[in-house]
Amino acid sequence: MEGTTEQLLTPSEVAARFRVDPKTVTRWANAGKISSIRTLGGHRRFRRSEVEELLAASGLVDAHHPTAI
C-alpha cells in the first residue's frame, strides 16, 4: 500500500453507524457478513469503505450523501 492507508473503524464505531450493539458487529464478522482486520493486539477493525457500502445497501444512508455520525 504505497502512500495510501484505508481508514479503519472499531466495532463501536461501526455499531454506532448501524445503530446496533458492538457485539452484533462482532457476530456479523464471525458470520462472514462483514470482513475485519485484526490488529497486532488481536482487536478487530473494519474498513470504512466496506462499512459505507453495507450501509448504502441496507438503505440506512444514501451512499451519495452520507451523514456524519
BELUR-V180058 format. One record per residue. N is the residue number from 1. RES is the residue in three letters. SS is DSSP state (A for helix, B for strand, O for the rest). PHI is phi in whole degrees, 0 to 359 (none if undefined). D_FIRST is the distance of its C-alpha to the first C-alpha in whole Angstrom. Layout:
# BELUR-V180058
n,res,ss,phi,d_first
N,RES,SS,PHI,D_FIRST
N,RES,SS,PHI,D_FIRST
This chain:
# BELUR-V180058
n,res,ss,phi,d_first
1,MET,O,none,0
2,GLU,O,283,4
3,GLY,O,75,6
4,THR,O,241,6
5,THR,O,230,7
6,GLU,O,279,9
7,GLN,O,287,13
8,LEU,B,249,14
9,LEU,B,243,18
10,THR,O,279,21
11,PRO,A,304,23
12,SER,A,295,26
13,GLU,A,293,24
14,VAL,A,295,23
15,ALA,A,301,27
16,ALA,A,297,28
17,ARG,A,292,27
18,PHE,A,268,29
19,ARG,O,59,32
20,VAL,O,229,32
21,ASP,O,285,32
22,PRO,A,304,29
23,LYS,A,296,30
24,THR,A,296,30
25,VAL,A,298,26
26,THR,A,298,26
27,ARG,A,296,29
28,TRP,A,301,27
29,ALA,A,295,24
30,ASN,A,297,26
31,ALA,A,275,28
32,GLY,O,83,24
33,LYS,O,284,25
34,ILE,O,214,21
35,SER,O,274,18
36,SER,O,225,17
37,ILE,B,245,15
38,ARG,B,260,17
39,THR,O,284,17
40,LEU,O,300,18
41,GLY,O,276,21
42,GLY,O,91,21
43,HIS,O,277,21
44,ARG,B,278,20
45,ARG,B,224,17
46,PHE,B,238,17
47,ARG,B,290,14
48,ARG,A,302,16
49,SER,A,299,16
50,GLU,A,291,17
51,VAL,A,298,20
52,GLU,A,295,21
53,GLU,A,296,21
54,LEU,A,295,23
55,LEU,A,299,25
56,ALA,A,297,26
57,ALA,A,293,27
58,SER,A,280,29
59,GLY,O,84,31
60,LEU,O,281,31
61,VAL,O,208,29
62,ASP,O,281,29
63,ALA,O,300,25
64,HIS,O,275,26
65,HIS,O,223,28
66,PRO,O,295,26
67,THR,O,261,28
68,ALA,O,282,27
69,ILE,O,246,28
